């Protein structure tokens, strides 16, 4: 699945992109928020294995599938944002810095 169809970075302006990159590069994202999202995604996937009607009444399959896809998309988007902003910073520093710097 191509997450770019749903999560298009081009819709984010440079100011917003800078803020997102700052948040995503913080220990709070890496140590707390990303593991939280991954745990919620894994929990939803585990719930899908419970085929009981009670679970389906409480959490329909479409709800769980949508949640899994959404979290997968967010994690992919966040990873892509970190990668792209890191590469931009490296490229920018190569252009603006001298060899001694």
Secondary structure by P-SEA (a helix, b strand, c coil): cccccccccccccaaaaaaaaaaaacccccccaaaaaaaaaaaaaaaaacccaaaaaaccaaaaaaaaaaaaaaaaaaaaaaaaaaaaaaaaaaacccccc
